[in-house]
Amino acid sequence: MNSFWKNEWEMFTKEVDSTLNYLMQPVKFSFKSEDNLMLKPSSAEIVEKCETTSFWRSEWNMFTKEVDSAVEYLMQPISFK
């Protein structure tokens, strides 16, 4: 039982160390467009992901249906009485 807790403590300390290493990474702020890293995928990457996986394909189809219904609602003619 003692070895179990020793192993658990070692795993915990490794996890804490890796988290601290991640959080203490240097951050570079650059305002040049070629130095900025994209945090969001490009539109081509989104389309490729949607075409290759069934989950994202269904999510994309639901999104486009919602956009279409919103456009239809907003483009309805208005009549004043």
Secondary structure, 3 states (H helix, E strand, C coil): CHHHHHHHHHHHHHHHHHHHHHHCCCCCCCCCCCCCCCCCCCHHHHHHHHHHCHHHHHHHHHHHHHHHHHHHHHCCCCCCC
